[in-house]
């Protein structure tokens, strides 16, 4: 193994064979390809567009987690009635769809009967995929 002297210290130069370098490069390329293939996710949300009608279902917990209603104190300050039970089985119409990476991320909805939510809010945003998975929103 060749070596050279720098003062009193000896440094060895390690010679890596060309075939070993090719092997390391191939392993690195395969690892990078595997990571990028796993990073791509497919869109499994149903396709909805503006004008489609959905139904609000009962929340799994005491409140809706993925339908972004305003807090009760804001509803009351505006003169509304914060009655979440009245929303169960109400039909809502999609007004706007926000796409993210080719999938539906957020949906803005309004009541299909033309009234306001809690007599104060015209539209509400919904985390579409999570709301469907949690059962807060159903396709009609």
MODELLER restraints for C-alpha pairs under 7 A, 6 or more apart:
rsr = mdl.restraints
at = mdl.atoms
rsr.add(forms.Gaussian(group=physical.xy_distance, feature=features.Distance(at['CA:2:A'], at['CA:12:A']), mean=6.56, stdev=0.5))
rsr.add(forms.Gaussian(group=physical.xy_distance, feature=features.Distance(at['CA:2:A'], at['CA:13:A']), mean=6.31, stdev=0.5))
rsr.add(forms.Gaussian(group=physical.xy_distance, feature=features.Distance(at['CA:3:A'], at['CA:10:A']), mean=6.92, stdev=0.5))
rsr.add(forms.Gaussian(group=physical.xy_distance, feature=features.Distance(at['CA:3:A'], at['CA:11:A']), mean=6.02, stdev=0.5))
rsr.add(forms.Gaussian(group=physical.xy_distance, feature=features.Distance(at['CA:3:A'], at['CA:12:A']), mean=4.79, stdev=0.5))
rsr.add(forms.Gaussian(group=physical.xy_distance, feature=features.Distance(at['CA:3:A'], at['CA:13:A']), mean=6.14, stdev=0.5))
rsr.add(forms.Gaussian(group=physical.xy_distance, feature=features.Distance(at['CA:4:A'], at['CA:10:A']), mean=6.29, stdev=0.5))
rsr.add(forms.Gaussian(group=physical.xy_distance, feature=features.Distance(at['CA:4:A'], at['CA:11:A']), mean=6.18, stdev=0.5))
rsr.add(forms.Gaussian(group=physical.xy_distance, feature=features.Distance(at['CA:5:A'], at['CA:11:A']), mean=6.76, stdev=0.5))
rsr.add(forms.Gaussian(group=physical.xy_distance, feature=features.Distance(at['CA:43:A'], at['CA:103:A']), mean=5.36, stdev=0.5))
rsr.add(forms.Gaussian(group=physical.xy_distance, feature=features.Distance(at['CA:45:A'], at['CA:103:A']), mean=6.91, stdev=0.5))
rsr.add(forms.Gaussian(group=physical.xy_distance, feature=features.Distance(at['CA:45:A'], at['CA:104:A']), mean=6.76, stdev=0.5))
rsr.add(forms.Gaussian(group=physical.xy_distance, feature=features.Distance(at['CA:45:A'], at['CA:129:A']), mean=6.13, stdev=0.5))
rsr.add(forms.Gaussian(group=physical.xy_distance, feature=features.Distance(at['CA:49:A'], at['CA:94:A']), mean=6.88, stdev=0.5))
rsr.add(forms.Gaussian(group=physical.xy_distance, feature=features.Distance(at['CA:49:A'], at['CA:97:A']), mean=6.54, stdev=0.5))
rsr.add(forms.Gaussian(group=physical.xy_distance, feature=features.Distance(at['CA:50:A'], at['CA:94:A']), mean=4.92, stdev=0.5))
rsr.add(forms.Gaussian(group=physical.xy_distance, feature=features.Distance(at['CA:50:A'], at['CA:95:A']), mean=4.91, stdev=0.5))
rsr.add(forms.Gaussian(group=physical.xy_distance, feature=features.Distance(at['CA:50:A'], at['CA:96:A']), mean=5.62, stdev=0.5))
rsr.add(forms.Gaussian(group=physical.xy_distance, feature=features.Distance(at['CA:50:A'], at['CA:97:A']), mean=6.75, stdev=0.5))
rsr.add(forms.Gaussian(group=physical.xy_distance, feature=features.Distance(at['CA:51:A'], at['CA:93:A']), mean=5.75, stdev=0.5))
rsr.add(forms.Gaussian(group=physical.xy_distance, feature=features.Distance(at['CA:51:A'], at['CA:94:A']), mean=5.23, stdev=0.5))
rsr.add(forms.Gaussian(group=physical.xy_distance, feature=features.Distance(at['CA:51:A'], at['CA:95:A']), mean=6.25, stdev=0.5))
rsr.add(forms.Gaussian(group=physical.xy_distance, feature=features.Distance(at['CA:52:A'], at['CA:93:A']), mean=5.69, stdev=0.5))
rsr.add(forms.Gaussian(group=physical.xy_distance, feature=features.Distance(at['CA:52:A'], at['CA:94:A']), mean=5.48, stdev=0.5))
rsr.add(forms.Gaussian(group=physical.xy_distance, feature=features.Distance(at['CA:53:A'], at['CA:91:A']), mean=6.50, stdev=0.5))
rsr.add(forms.Gaussian(group=physical.xy_distance, feature=features.Distance(at['CA:53:A'], at['CA:92:A']), mean=5.62, stdev=0.5))
rsr.add(forms.Gaussian(group=physical.xy_distance, feature=features.Distance(at['CA:53:A'], at['CA:93:A']), mean=4.54, stdev=0.5))
rsr.add(forms.Gaussian(group=physical.xy_distance, feature=features.Distance(at['CA:53:A'], at['CA:94:A']), mean=6.38, stdev=0.5))
rsr.add(forms.Gaussian(group=physical.xy_distance, feature=features.Distance(at['CA:53:A'], at['CA:140:A']), mean=6.33, stdev=0.5))
rsr.add(forms.Gaussian(group=physical.xy_distance, feature=features.Distance(at['CA:54:A'], at['CA:91:A']), mean=5.69, stdev=0.5))
rsr.add(forms.Gaussian(group=physical.xy_distance, feature=features.Distance(at['CA:54:A'], at['CA:92:A']), mean=5.27, stdev=0.5))
rsr.add(forms.Gaussian(group=physical.xy_distance, feature=features.Distance(at['CA:54:A'], at['CA:93:A']), mean=6.29, stdev=0.5))
rsr.add(forms.Gaussian(group=physical.xy_distance, feature=features.Distance(at['CA:54:A'], at['CA:137:A']), mean=6.96, stdev=0.5))
rsr.add(forms.Gaussian(group=physical.xy_distance, feature=features.Distance(at['CA:54:A'], at['CA:138:A']), mean=5.85, stdev=0.5))
rsr.add(forms.Gaussian(group=physical.xy_distance, feature=features.Distance(at['CA:54:A'], at['CA:139:A']), mean=4.89, stdev=0.5))
rsr.add(forms.Gaussian(group=physical.xy_distance, feature=features.Distance(at['CA:54:A'], at['CA:140:A']), mean=5.14, stdev=0.5))
rsr.add(forms.Gaussian(group=physical.xy_distance, feature=features.Distance(at['CA:55:A'], at['CA:89:A']), mean=5.77, stdev=0.5))
rsr.add(forms.Gaussian(group=physical.xy_distance, feature=features.Distance(at['CA:55:A'], at['CA:90:A']), mean=5.70, stdev=0.5))
rsr.add(forms.Gaussian(group=physical.xy_distance, feature=features.Distance(at['CA:55:A'], at['CA:91:A']), mean=4.51, stdev=0.5))
rsr.add(forms.Gaussian(group=physical.xy_distance, feature=features.Distance(at['CA:55:A'], at['CA:92:A']), mean=5.93, stdev=0.5))
rsr.add(forms.Gaussian(group=physical.xy_distance, feature=features.Distance(at['CA:55:A'], at['CA:137:A']), mean=5.79, stdev=0.5))
rsr.add(forms.Gaussian(group=physical.xy_distance, feature=features.Distance(at['CA:55:A'], at['CA:138:A']), mean=5.11, stdev=0.5))
rsr.add(forms.Gaussian(group=physical.xy_distance, feature=features.Distance(at['CA:55:A'], at['CA:139:A']), mean=6.30, stdev=0.5))
rsr.add(forms.Gaussian(group=physical.xy_distance, feature=features.Distance(at['CA:55:A'], at['CA:140:A']), mean=6.17, stdev=0.5))
rsr.add(forms.Gaussian(group=physical.xy_distance, feature=features.Distance(at['CA:56:A'], at['CA:87:A']), mean=6.69, stdev=0.5))
rsr.add(forms.Gaussian(group=physical.xy_distance, feature=features.Distance(at['CA:56:A'], at['CA:88:A']), mean=5.62, stdev=0.5))
rsr.add(forms.Gaussian(group=physical.xy_distance, feature=features.Distance(at['CA:56:A'], at['CA:89:A']), mean=5.25, stdev=0.5))
rsr.add(forms.Gaussian(group=physical.xy_distance, feature=features.Distance(at['CA:56:A'], at['CA:90:A']), mean=5.55, stdev=0.5))
rsr.add(forms.Gaussian(group=physical.xy_distance, feature=features.Distance(at['CA:56:A'], at['CA:91:A']), mean=6.45, stdev=0.5))
rsr.add(forms.Gaussian(group=physical.xy_distance, feature=features.Distance(at['CA:56:A'], at['CA:136:A']), mean=6.04, stdev=0.5))
rsr.add(forms.Gaussian(group=physical.xy_distance, feature=features.Distance(at['CA:56:A'], at['CA:137:A']), mean=4.71, stdev=0.5))
rsr.add(forms.Gaussian(group=physical.xy_distance, feature=features.Distance(at['CA:56:A'], at['CA:138:A']), mean=6.32, stdev=0.5))
rsr.add(forms.Gaussian(group=physical.xy_distance, feature=features.Distance(at['CA:57:A'], at['CA:88:A']), mean=5.22, stdev=0.5))
rsr.add(forms.Gaussian(group=physical.xy_distance, feature=features.Distance(at['CA:57:A'], at['CA:89:A']), mean=5.55, stdev=0.5))
rsr.add(forms.Gaussian(group=physical.xy_distance, feature=features.Distance(at['CA:57:A'], at['CA:135:A']), mean=6.61, stdev=0.5))
rsr.add(forms.Gaussian(group=physical.xy_distance, feature=features.Distance(at['CA:57:A'], at['CA:136:A']), mean=4.89, stdev=0.5))
rsr.add(forms.Gaussian(group=physical.xy_distance, feature=features.Distance(at['CA:57:A'], at['CA:137:A']), mean=5.42, stdev=0.5))
rsr.add(forms.Gaussian(group=physical.xy_distance, feature=features.Distance(at['CA:57:A'], at['CA:138:A']), mean=6.61, stdev=0.5))
rsr.add(forms.Gaussian(group=physical.xy_distance, feature=features.Distance(at['CA:58:A'], at['CA:88:A']), mean=5.42, stdev=0.5))
rsr.add(forms.Gaussian(group=physical.xy_distance, feature=features.Distance(at['CA:58:A'], at['CA:136:A']), mean=6.03, stdev=0.5))
rsr.add(forms.Gaussian(group=physical.xy_distance, feature=features.Distance(at['CA:59:A'], at['CA:136:A']), mean=5.28, stdev=0.5))
rsr.add(forms.Gaussian(group=physical.xy_distance, feature=features.Distance(at['CA:64:A'], at['CA:136:A']), mean=6.97, stdev=0.5))
rsr.add(forms.Gaussian(group=physical.xy_distance, feature=features.Distance(at['CA:66:A'], at['CA:126:A']), mean=5.97, stdev=0.5))
rsr.add(forms.Gaussian(group=physical.xy_distance, feature=features.Distance(at['CA:66:A'], at['CA:127:A']), mean=5.35, stdev=0.5))
rsr.add(forms.Gaussian(group=physical.xy_distance, feature=features.Distance(at['CA:66:A'], at['CA:130:A']), mean=6.28, stdev=0.5))
rsr.add(forms.Gaussian(group=physical.xy_distance, feature=features.Distance(at['CA:66:A'], at['CA:131:A']), mean=5.14, stdev=0.5))
rsr.add(forms.Gaussian(group=physical.xy_distance, feature=features.Distance(at['CA:67:A'], at['CA:125:A']), mean=6.41, stdev=0.5))
rsr.add(forms.Gaussian(group=physical.xy_distance, feature=features.Distance(at['CA:67:A'], at['CA:126:A']), mean=4.50, stdev=0.5))
rsr.add(forms.Gaussian(group=physical.xy_distance, feature=features.Distance(at['CA:67:A'], at['CA:127:A']), mean=6.43, stdev=0.5))
rsr.add(forms.Gaussian(group=physical.xy_distance, feature=features.Distance(at['CA:67:A'], at['CA:131:A']), mean=6.77, stdev=0.5))
rsr.add(forms.Gaussian(group=physical.xy_distance, feature=features.Distance(at['CA:68:A'], at['CA:124:A']), mean=6.19, stdev=0.5))
rsr.add(forms.Gaussian(group=physical.xy_distance, feature=features.Distance(at['CA:68:A'], at['CA:125:A']), mean=5.55, stdev=0.5))
rsr.add(forms.Gaussian(group=physical.xy_distance, feature=features.Distance(at['CA:68:A'], at['CA:126:A']), mean=5.85, stdev=0.5))
rsr.add(forms.Gaussian(group=physical.xy_distance, feature=features.Distance(at['CA:69:A'], at['CA:124:A']), mean=6.23, stdev=0.5))
rsr.add(forms.Gaussian(group=physical.xy_distance, feature=features.Distance(at['CA:72:A'], at['CA:82:A']), mean=5.69, stdev=0.5))
rsr.add(forms.Gaussian(group=physical.xy_distance, feature=features.Distance(at['CA:75:A'], at['CA:81:A']), mean=6.62, stdev=0.5))
rsr.add(forms.Gaussian(group=physical.xy_distance, feature=features.Distance(at['CA:75:A'], at['CA:82:A']), mean=6.17, stdev=0.5))
rsr.add(forms.Gaussian(group=physical.xy_distance, feature=features.Distance(at['CA:75:A'], at['CA:120:A']), mean=6.70, stdev=0.5))
rsr.add(forms.Gaussian(group=physical.xy_distance, feature=features.Distance(at['CA:76:A'], at['CA:82:A']), mean=6.80, stdev=0.5))
rsr.add(forms.Gaussian(group=physical.xy_distance, feature=features.Distance(at['CA:78:A'], at['CA:120:A']), mean=6.51, stdev=0.5))
rsr.add(forms.Gaussian(group=physical.xy_distance, feature=features.Distance(at['CA:80:A'], at['CA:118:A']), mean=5.32, stdev=0.5))
rsr.add(forms.Gaussian(group=physical.xy_distance, feature=features.Distance(at['CA:80:A'], at['CA:119:A']), mean=5.26, stdev=0.5))
rsr.add(forms.Gaussian(group=physical.xy_distance, feature=features.Distance(at['CA:80:A'], at['CA:120:A']), mean=5.71, stdev=0.5))
rsr.add(forms.Gaussian(group=physical.xy_distance, feature=features.Distance(at['CA:81:A'], at['CA:118:A']), mean=5.41, stdev=0.5))
rsr.add(forms.Gaussian(group=physical.xy_distance, feature=features.Distance(at['CA:82:A'], at['CA:118:A']), mean=6.01, stdev=0.5))
rsr.add(forms.Gaussian(group=physical.xy_distance, feature=features.Distance(at['CA:91:A'], at['CA:111:A']), mean=6.27, stdev=0.5))
rsr.add(forms.Gaussian(group=physical.xy_distance, feature=features.Distance(at['CA:91:A'], at['CA:112:A']), mean=5.59, stdev=0.5))
rsr.add(forms.Gaussian(group=physical.xy_distance, feature=features.Distance(at['CA:92:A'], at['CA:109:A']), mean=5.98, stdev=0.5))
rsr.add(forms.Gaussian(group=physical.xy_distance, feature=features.Distance(at['CA:92:A'], at['CA:110:A']), mean=5.43, stdev=0.5))
rsr.add(forms.Gaussian(group=physical.xy_distance, feature=features.Distance(at['CA:92:A'], at['CA:111:A']), mean=4.38, stdev=0.5))
rsr.add(forms.Gaussian(group=physical.xy_distance, feature=features.Distance(at['CA:92:A'], at['CA:112:A']), mean=4.76, stdev=0.5))
rsr.add(forms.Gaussian(group=physical.xy_distance, feature=features.Distance(at['CA:93:A'], at['CA:109:A']), mean=5.38, stdev=0.5))
rsr.add(forms.Gaussian(group=physical.xy_distance, feature=features.Distance(at['CA:93:A'], at['CA:110:A']), mean=5.39, stdev=0.5))
rsr.add(forms.Gaussian(group=physical.xy_distance, feature=features.Distance(at['CA:93:A'], at['CA:111:A']), mean=6.03, stdev=0.5))
rsr.add(forms.Gaussian(group=physical.xy_distance, feature=features.Distance(at['CA:93:A'], at['CA:112:A']), mean=5.19, stdev=0.5))
rsr.add(forms.Gaussian(group=physical.xy_distance, feature=features.Distance(at['CA:94:A'], at['CA:107:A']), mean=6.71, stdev=0.5))
rsr.add(forms.Gaussian(group=physical.xy_distance, feature=features.Distance(at['CA:94:A'], at['CA:108:A']), mean=5.92, stdev=0.5))
rsr.add(forms.Gaussian(group=physical.xy_distance, feature=features.Distance(at['CA:94:A'], at['CA:109:A']), mean=4.46, stdev=0.5))
rsr.add(forms.Gaussian(group=physical.xy_distance, feature=features.Distance(at['CA:94:A'], at['CA:110:A']), mean=6.63, stdev=0.5))
rsr.add(forms.Gaussian(group=physical.xy_distance, feature=features.Distance(at['CA:95:A'], at['CA:108:A']), mean=5.49, stdev=0.5))
rsr.add(forms.Gaussian(group=physical.xy_distance, feature=features.Distance(at['CA:95:A'], at['CA:109:A']), mean=5.36, stdev=0.5))
rsr.add(forms.Gaussian(group=physical.xy_distance, feature=features.Distance(at['CA:95:A'], at['CA:110:A']), mean=6.82, stdev=0.5))
rsr.add(forms.Gaussian(group=physical.xy_distance, feature=features.Distance(at['CA:96:A'], at['CA:107:A']), mean=5.73, stdev=0.5))
rsr.add(forms.Gaussian(group=physical.xy_distance, feature=features.Distance(at['CA:96:A'], at['CA:108:A']), mean=5.00, stdev=0.5))
rsr.add(forms.Gaussian(group=physical.xy_distance, feature=features.Distance(at['CA:97:A'], at['CA:104:A']), mean=6.90, stdev=0.5))
rsr.add(forms.Gaussian(group=physical.xy_distance, feature=features.Distance(at['CA:97:A'], at['CA:106:A']), mean=6.14, stdev=0.5))
rsr.add(forms.Gaussian(group=physical.xy_distance, feature=features.Distance(at['CA:97:A'], at['CA:107:A']), mean=4.64, stdev=0.5))
rsr.add(forms.Gaussian(group=physical.xy_distance, feature=features.Distance(at['CA:97:A'], at['CA:108:A']), mean=6.50, stdev=0.5))
rsr.add(forms.Gaussian(group=physical.xy_distance, feature=features.Distance(at['CA:98:A'], at['CA:104:A']), mean=6.06, stdev=0.5))
rsr.add(forms.Gaussian(group=physical.xy_distance, feature=features.Distance(at['CA:98:A'], at['CA:105:A']), mean=5.77, stdev=0.5))
rsr.add(forms.Gaussian(group=physical.xy_distance, feature=features.Distance(at['CA:98:A'], at['CA:106:A']), mean=5.08, stdev=0.5))
rsr.add(forms.Gaussian(group=physical.xy_distance, feature=features.Distance(at['CA:98:A'], at['CA:107:A']), mean=6.11, stdev=0.5))
rsr.add(forms.Gaussian(group=physical.xy_distance, feature=features.Distance(at['CA:99:A'], at['CA:105:A']), mean=5.44, stdev=0.5))
rsr.add(forms.Gaussian(group=physical.xy_distance, feature=features.Distance(at['CA:104:A'], at['CA:128:A']), mean=6.88, stdev=0.5))
rsr.add(forms.Gaussian(group=physical.xy_distance, feature=features.Distance(at['CA:105:A'], at['CA:127:A']), mean=6.15, stdev=0.5))
rsr.add(forms.Gaussian(group=physical.xy_distance, feature=features.Distance(at['CA:105:A'], at['CA:128:A']), mean=5.97, stdev=0.5))
rsr.add(forms.Gaussian(group=physical.xy_distance, feature=features.Distance(at['CA:105:A'], at['CA:129:A']), mean=6.83, stdev=0.5))
rsr.add(forms.Gaussian(group=physical.xy_distance, feature=features.Distance(at['CA:106:A'], at['CA:125:A']), mean=6.61, stdev=0.5))
rsr.add(forms.Gaussian(group=physical.xy_distance, feature=features.Distance(at['CA:106:A'], at['CA:126:A']), mean=5.53, stdev=0.5))
rsr.add(forms.Gaussian(group=physical.xy_distance, feature=features.Distance(at['CA:106:A'], at['CA:127:A']), mean=4.80, stdev=0.5))
rsr.add(forms.Gaussian(group=physical.xy_distance, feature=features.Distance(at['CA:106:A'], at['CA:128:A']), mean=5.42, stdev=0.5))
rsr.add(forms.Gaussian(group=physical.xy_distance, feature=features.Distance(at['CA:107:A'], at['CA:125:A']), mean=5.66, stdev=0.5))
rsr.add(forms.Gaussian(group=physical.xy_distance, feature=features.Distance(at['CA:107:A'], at['CA:126:A']), mean=5.17, stdev=0.5))
rsr.add(forms.Gaussian(group=physical.xy_distance, feature=features.Distance(at['CA:107:A'], at['CA:127:A']), mean=6.64, stdev=0.5))
rsr.add(forms.Gaussian(group=physical.xy_distance, feature=features.Distance(at['CA:107:A'], at['CA:128:A']), mean=6.07, stdev=0.5))
rsr.add(forms.Gaussian(group=physical.xy_distance, feature=features.Distance(at['CA:108:A'], at['CA:123:A']), mean=6.33, stdev=0.5))
rsr.add(forms.Gaussian(group=physical.xy_distance, feature=features.Distance(at['CA:108:A'], at['CA:124:A']), mean=5.55, stdev=0.5))
rsr.add(forms.Gaussian(group=physical.xy_distance, feature=features.Distance(at['CA:108:A'], at['CA:125:A']), mean=4.30, stdev=0.5))
rsr.add(forms.Gaussian(group=physical.xy_distance, feature=features.Distance(at['CA:108:A'], at['CA:126:A']), mean=6.11, stdev=0.5))
rsr.add(forms.Gaussian(group=physical.xy_distance, feature=features.Distance(at['CA:109:A'], at['CA:123:A']), mean=5.42, stdev=0.5))
rsr.add(forms.Gaussian(group=physical.xy_distance, feature=features.Distance(at['CA:109:A'], at['CA:124:A']), mean=5.49, stdev=0.5))
rsr.add(forms.Gaussian(group=physical.xy_distance, feature=features.Distance(at['CA:109:A'], at['CA:125:A']), mean=6.34, stdev=0.5))
rsr.add(forms.Gaussian(group=physical.xy_distance, feature=features.Distance(at['CA:110:A'], at['CA:122:A']), mean=6.07, stdev=0.5))
rsr.add(forms.Gaussian(group=physical.xy_distance, feature=features.Distance(at['CA:110:A'], at['CA:123:A']), mean=4.63, stdev=0.5))
rsr.add(forms.Gaussian(group=physical.xy_distance, feature=features.Distance(at['CA:110:A'], at['CA:124:A']), mean=6.57, stdev=0.5))
rsr.add(forms.Gaussian(group=physical.xy_distance, feature=features.Distance(at['CA:116:A'], at['CA:122:A']), mean=4.88, stdev=0.5))
rsr.add(forms.Gaussian(group=physical.xy_distance, feature=features.Distance(at['CA:131:A'], at['CA:137:A']), mean=5.55, stdev=0.5))
rsr.add(forms.Gaussian(group=physical.xy_distance, feature=features.Distance(at['CA:132:A'], at['CA:138:A']), mean=6.33, stdev=0.5))
